[in-house]
Amino acid sequence: MATARTENIGPVVMGLNKQNGQLRGQTKPASVQPAPTTQGKTLGASQIAGGAAQDGGGIKFGDDWKKSLKLPPKDNRVKTSDVTSTKGNEFEDYCLKRELLMGIFEMGWEKPSPIQEESIPIALSGRDILARAKNGTGKSGAYLIPLLERIDLKKDHIQVHVVIATPGRILDLIKKGVAKVDRVQMMVMDEADKLLSQDFVVLIEDIISFLAKNRQILLYSATFPISVQKFMAKHLQKPYEINLMEELTLKGITQYYAYVTERQKVHCLNTLFSRLQINQSIIFCNSTQRVELLAKKITQLGYSCFYIHAKMMQEYRNRVFHDFRNGLCRNLVCTDLFTRGIDIQAVNVVINFDFPKNAETYLHRIGRSGRFGHLGLAINLITSEDRFNLKAIEDQLVTDIKPIPSSIDKSLYVAEFHASEPVEWM
């Protein structure tokens, strides 16, 4: 059983209208370049099978099975040491099922990242894990690969045949007798800091009470507050601790701020759109009302944009996410609903139209770009009221948010430009 994020996101076909968060400008349609498939993409149980049958897909012992793989285009973009500083292990070193290996390679995953190197063999051994790693460095693969490896398809019960759910939903199914979890082998909490916050920890502990005592618990997050430490002491048995967080922000994300008044923000955003080479951008506001107002302004400026927030119906949010991920629009305006667990490889620019109040939110926002060691740009529009939060976040994250320069070097955030002329901003 994998207890995951608080939003259920998946493709749902709906009509296009204002209510579903999709606003389209008339003069400047998007031309989004889809990013190559990489390790940052979330694995699904159906995808990981790689199209191979469970009996080995007709491949016999001694066959050169790699020749039959249908590999995606190779991703030649520059990557940072967040994902390249490895021990040199291969996925084949972990004695995984051939079908699983085929799925891994057909997803475009070439070698394990540091968090995967640390996690996979320990998780396969059955030991509890407490892991800290940055957003976008391959945490999903770190637990999904051993989870899928340990599934015994001959056993017709949740062990992990896999359940992915929000805490409230799975608890409801357990209490109704629909989800029988007494033989579950592994419980995974991705974004553990959120799941063990005051909003969810009681539900999580209730769920654990239904599990067998010899179950394995894996906790993954970029931040571990006191609530996680308390939970670990109570429920984890001699956990293997992994900490790949010498610094909190991703190495590939360049961070700038621009001092503006509230009235100058839209003009500043328009300037950024016209001067930056944006593949896809995510723009954050601090309220649902401001999200819709800004999306309307951007459309009036002639740019296509979608918007998403928690007050929209779930099926509309699903459609917006699906279409944005597939490159139908260049810009997405959203609230902090979109800060966790969202992996869109083509996003190379994040803009905080409204600056966040705390370091944790800032970290998760800017982590939507620079996925899996690639390059990204984070630009913060700062008013006089934000200057104290800016300093506090810099101090807490031990990071340097620089004043925006008169020109921004494309090599800092555009994959195909690594020795080009800087772009003039103002």
C-alpha positions in Angstrom: 0.0 0.0 0.0 1.4 3.4 -0.9 -0.1 6.3 0.9 0.5 9.3 -1.3 -0.5 12.8 -2.1 -3.6 14.6 -1.1 -4.8 15.2 -4.7 -6.0 12.5 -7.1 -4.7 13.6 -10.5 -5.4 11.8 -13.7 -6.6 12.4 -17.3 -10.3 13.1 -17.6 -11.8 14.3 -20.9 -13.9 17.4 -20.4 -15.1 20.3 -22.5 -13.0 23.5 -22.7 -14.5 26.5 -21.0 -13.5 29.2 -18.5 -14.7 27.1 -15.5 -12.2 24.3 -16.2 -9.2 26.6 -15.9 -8.2 26.8 -19.5 -8.0 30.3 -20.9 -6.5 30.7 -24.4 -5.1 33.9 -25.8 -5.6 34.6 -29.5 -2.3 36.1 -30.8 0.5 34.1 -29.2 -0.3 30.3 -29.1 2.1 28.1 -27.2 4.7 26.0 -29.0 5.9 23.9 -26.1 8.8 21.5 -26.7 8.1 18.3 -24.9 11.0 17.2 -22.7 12.6 13.8 -23.2 11.4 11.1 -20.8 13.7 10.9 -17.8 13.9 9.5 -14.3 11.8 12.4 -12.9 8.7 10.9 -14.4 6.4 9.1 -12.0 6.3 5.3 -12.5 3.0 3.6 -12.8 2.4 -0.1 -12.2 1.1 -0.6 -15.8 4.0 1.5 -17.3 6.7 -0.2 -15.5 5.9 -3.6 -17.1 7.4 -2.1 -20.3 4.9 -3.9 -22.5 6.4 -7.2 -21.5 4.2 -10.1 -20.5 4.5 -11.3 -16.9 5.9 -14.6 -18.1 8.9 -12.9 -19.6 7.4 -11.8 -22.9 8.6 -14.9 -24.7 12.3 -14.0 -23.9 14.2 -17.2 -23.1 17.3 -17.6 -20.9 20.4 -16.5 -22.8 18.5 -14.1 -25.1 19.9 -10.6 -25.6 16.7 -9.1 -24.1 18.0 -5.6 -24.4 17.8 -5.7 -28.2 14.0 -6.0 -27.9 13.6 -2.9 -25.8 11.6 0.1 -27.2 13.7 2.9 -25.8 12.6 6.6 -25.9 14.9 9.2 -27.4 18.0 9.7 -25.3 18.0 12.7 -23.0 21.2 14.6 -23.6 20.4 17.6 -21.5 23.0 18.7 -19.0 22.3 17.3 -15.5 23.6 18.5 -12.1 25.4 16.6 -9.4 22.1 16.2 -7.5 21.5 13.2 -9.8 24.9 12.4 -11.4 27.0 12.1 -8.2 26.5 8.4 -7.9 28.5 5.3 -6.9 28.3 4.0 -10.5 25.6 1.3 -9.8 23.4 -0.1 -12.6 19.7 -1.1 -12.2 20.8 -4.6 -13.2 23.0 -4.8 -10.0 19.8 -5.2 -7.9 18.8 -8.6 -9.3 15.4 -7.2 -10.4 12.8 -9.2 -12.4 13.5 -8.9 -16.1 10.0 -7.5 -16.8 10.7 -4.7 -14.2 14.1 -4.0 -15.8 12.6 -3.8 -19.2 10.0 -1.3 -17.9 12.7 0.8 -16.2 14.7 1.1 -19.4 11.7 1.7 -21.6 10.8 4.6 -19.4 14.2 6.2 -20.3 15.7 5.5 -16.9 19.4 4.8 -17.6 21.1 4.6 -14.3 19.9 4.9 -10.7 20.2 8.4 -9.0 21.9 8.8 -5.6 18.6 8.4 -3.7 17.8 5.3 -5.7 21.2 3.8 -5.1 20.8 4.3 -1.4 17.2 3.2 -1.1 16.6 0.3 -3.5 18.8 -2.4 -1.9 17.7 -1.5 1.6 14.0 -1.5 0.7 14.4 -4.9 -1.0 15.9 -6.2 2.3 12.6 -5.4 4.1 14.1 -2.7 6.4 12.3 0.5 7.4 13.7 3.6 5.7 13.7 7.3 6.6 15.0 9.2 3.6 15.6 12.9 2.9 16.3 13.9 -0.7 15.6 17.0 -2.8 12.5 17.4 -4.9 13.0 16.0 -8.4 15.9 13.7 -7.7 14.2 10.4 -8.2 12.5 9.6 -4.9 9.5 8.0 -6.6 11.7 5.4 -8.3 13.5 4.9 -5.0 10.5 3.2 -3.5 8.4 2.1 -6.5 11.1 -0.1 -7.9 11.5 -2.2 -4.8 7.8 -2.1 -4.2 7.0 -3.5 -7.6 9.9 -6.1 -7.3 8.4 -7.5 -4.2 4.9 -8.1 -5.6 3.9 -11.7 -5.9 1.3 -11.8 -8.6 0.2 -15.3 -7.6 -1.2 -13.9 -4.3 -4.5 -12.3 -4.8 -4.5 -9.8 -2.0 -3.1 -6.3 -1.2 0.6 -7.0 -0.3 1.3 -4.8 -2.5 -0.9 -5.5 -5.4 -0.7 -1.7 -5.0 -3.1 0.8 -3.5 -2.3 4.5 -3.9 -4.6 6.7 -1.9 -5.1 9.6 0.3 -5.2 8.8 4.1 -8.9 9.5 4.5 -10.0 7.5 1.5 -8.0 4.3 2.3 -9.0 4.4 5.9 -12.7 4.6 4.8 -12.2 1.6 2.5 -10.4 -0.4 5.3 -13.2 0.2 7.8 -15.8 -0.8 5.3 -13.9 -4.0 4.7 -13.3 -3.2 1.0 -9.5 -2.9 1.4 -8.1 -5.7 3.4 -4.6 -4.7 4.5 -3.8 -7.3 7.1 -1.2 -8.9 4.8 0.3 -5.7 3.4 4.1 -5.9 3.3 5.0 -2.3 2.7 3.6 1.1 3.5 5.1 4.1 1.7 4.6 7.7 2.7 5.8 10.1 0.0 5.8 13.8 1.1 6.0 12.4 4.6 6.2 15.8 6.2 2.7 16.6 4.9 1.2 13.2 5.7 2.5 13.4 9.3 1.3 17.0 9.8 -1.5 17.7 12.3 -4.0 17.4 9.5 -3.2 13.7 8.7 -1.2 12.1 11.4 -4.2 10.7 13.4 -5.5 9.1 10.1 -2.1 7.6 9.4 -1.8 6.1 12.9 -5.3 4.6 12.5 -4.3 3.0 9.2 -1.1 1.5 10.7 -3.3 -0.1 13.4 -4.8 -2.3 10.8 -1.5 -3.5 9.3 0.5 -6.6 10.3 3.2 -5.9 13.0 6.0 -7.0 10.6 5.1 -4.5 7.9 7.8 -2.3 6.4 7.4 1.5 6.5 9.3 3.8 4.1 9.2 7.6 4.6 10.4 10.0 1.9 10.5 13.8 2.0 12.6 16.8 1.3 11.9 18.2 4.8 11.6 16.4 8.1 10.0 18.5 10.9 9.6 17.3 14.5 6.3 15.5 13.7 8.2 13.1 11.5 10.8 12.4 14.1 8.1 11.6 16.7 6.4 9.2 14.3 9.6 7.5 13.5 10.4 6.9 17.1 7.0 5.3 17.7 6.4 3.2 14.5 9.7 2.5 12.7 12.0 -0.3 13.8 15.7 0.6 13.6 15.1 2.5 10.3 17.9 3.0 7.8 18.4 6.7 7.6 19.4 8.4 4.3 20.2 12.1 4.2 21.1 13.6 0.8 20.3 17.1 1.9 23.6 18.9 2.5 21.8 21.9 0.8 18.1 22.2 0.4 17.7 23.9 -3.0 18.4 22.1 -6.3 21.8 22.9 -7.8 20.3 23.5 -11.3 17.9 26.2 -10.3 19.1 29.8 -10.6 17.1 32.1 -8.2 16.4 35.8 -8.8 14.2 38.5 -7.2 12.8 41.7 -8.7 11.6 44.5 -6.4 8.3 45.8 -7.7 5.1 47.5 -6.4 1.9 45.6 -6.6 0.8 47.6 -9.6 4.0 46.8 -11.5 3.7 43.0 -11.2 1.6 42.4 -14.4 3.9 44.6 -16.4 6.9 42.9 -15.0 5.4 39.5 -15.8 4.7 40.6 -19.4 8.4 41.7 -19.7 9.5 38.3 -18.5 7.3 36.6 -21.0 8.7 38.6 -23.9 12.4 38.4 -23.0 12.8 34.9 -21.5 13.0 31.7 -23.5 10.2 29.8 -21.7 9.4 26.3 -22.6 6.7 26.0 -20.0 6.2 28.1 -16.9 4.4 27.7 -13.6 3.2 31.0 -11.9 2.2 30.9 -8.3 -0.3 33.2 -6.5 -1.3 33.2 -2.8 -5.1 32.9 -3.3 -7.6 31.3 -5.7 -9.1 34.7 -6.5 -5.7 36.1 -7.6 -5.1 33.0 -9.7 -8.2 33.6 -11.8 -7.6 37.3 -12.1 -4.0 36.8 -13.2 -4.9 34.1 -15.7 -7.4 36.5 -17.2 -4.8 39.3 -17.4 -2.3 37.0 -19.1 -4.9 36.0 -21.6 -5.7 39.6 -22.3 -1.9 40.2 -23.0 -2.2 37.6 -25.8 -0.6 34.6 -24.1 -2.3 31.2 -23.7 -2.6 30.1 -20.1 -4.3 27.6 -17.9 -5.1 28.0 -14.2 -5.7 25.5 -11.4 -6.7 25.8 -7.8 -8.4 23.8 -5.0 -11.9 25.4 -5.4 -12.2 23.9 -8.9 -14.0 20.6 -9.4 -11.7 17.7 -9.4 -12.4 16.6 -13.0 -11.5 20.1 -14.2 -8.2 20.0 -12.2 -7.5 16.6 -13.8 -8.0 18.0 -17.3 -5.9 21.1 -16.8 -3.0 19.0 -15.3 -3.2 16.4 -18.1 -3.3 19.0 -20.9 -0.6 21.2 -19.4 1.7 18.1 -18.9 1.1 17.2 -22.6 2.2 20.6 -23.7 -1.1 22.1 -24.9 -0.3 25.4 -23.1 2.9 27.2 -22.2 1.8 28.9 -18.9 0.0 27.7 -15.8 -1.2 29.9 -13.0 -1.9 28.1 -9.7 -2.0 28.1 -5.9 0.1 26.0 -3.7 -2.1 23.0 -4.6 0.5 22.5 -7.4 3.6 22.5 -5.2 4.0 18.8 -4.3 4.5 15.6 -6.3 4.0 17.3 -9.6 6.6 16.3 -12.2 6.5 18.1 -15.6 9.9 17.8 -17.3 9.3 20.7 -19.8 8.9 23.3 -17.1 12.1 25.4 -17.1 10.7 28.6 -15.4 8.9 29.1 -12.1 7.6 32.6 -11.2 6.4 33.6 -7.7 4.0 36.3 -8.7 3.1 36.4 -5.0 6.0 35.5 -2.7 5.4 32.7 -0.3 5.2 33.1 3.5 7.6 30.3 4.5 10.7 28.4 3.4 9.0 25.1 3.0 6.5 26.4 0.5 9.2 28.3 -1.4 11.3 25.1 -1.6 8.4 23.1 -3.1 7.4 25.8 -5.5 10.7 26.4 -7.1 11.3 22.6 -7.2 8.7 22.3 -10.0 11.5 23.4 -12.4 15.0 21.8 -12.6 13.5 18.3 -12.4 15.9 15.4 -12.2 19.1 17.5 -12.3 18.1 19.6 -15.2 18.4 23.4 -15.4 15.7 25.8 -14.3 15.0 29.4 -13.4 13.0 30.8 -10.4 12.0 34.4 -10.4 10.4 36.1 -7.4 8.4 39.4 -7.6 9.1 41.1 -4.3 7.1 44.0 -2.8 8.3 46.0 0.2 6.1 43.8 2.4 7.9 40.7 1.2 11.5 41.8 2.0 11.5 40.3 5.5 10.2 36.9 4.2 12.9 37.0 1.5 15.7 37.4 4.0 14.2 34.7 6.3 13.8 32.2 3.5 17.4 32.8 2.3 18.7 32.2 5.9 16.6 29.1 6.5 17.4 27.4 3.2 21.0 28.7 3.2 20.6 29.8 -0.3 21.3 33.0 -2.3 18.4 34.7 -4.1 20.1 37.3 -6.2 18.7 40.6 -7.7 17.6 40.0 -11.2 20.3 41.2 -13.7 19.8 43.3 -16.8 20.4 40.2 -18.8 19.9 36.5 -18.0 22.1 33.9 -19.6 20.1 31.3 -21.5 22.6 28.6 -20.5 21.2 28.9 -16.9 17.8 27.6 -17.8 17.5 26.5 -21.5 18.8 23.1 -22.2 20.1 23.7 -25.7 21.9 26.9 -24.8 25.1 26.4 -22.8 27.4 28.9 -24.5 25.1 31.5 -25.9 24.5 35.2 -25.7 22.6 36.4 -22.6 19.0 37.6 -23.1 18.3 41.2 -22.2 15.6 41.5 -19.5 15.1 45.2 -18.9 
